[in-house]
């Protein structure tokens, strides 16, 4: 299940408000893509946190869900990753 756990807003080029989201999934998105494509290494397993979730950064909205990052074990890690690639401050809600 997909759940937005943090919404951020930053100014693209200083003038255009642009959204960024941290999304919680109850599966390892990239593991599932590898499994569907037959690209997993022998013994490779999903890298979920102890609660069975991962957090991803998404710079766009829409369906189907497609993340713009690797999976992170905590929302704080995902927020830090988002802020590291955005060229300006993010206002989180």
Secondary structure as UniProt FT lines:
FT   STRAND          3..12
FT   TURN            13..15
FT   STRAND          16..25
FT   HELIX           29..37
FT   TURN            42..43
FT   TURN            50..51
FT   STRAND          54..58
FT   HELIX           75..85
FT   STRAND          91..92
//
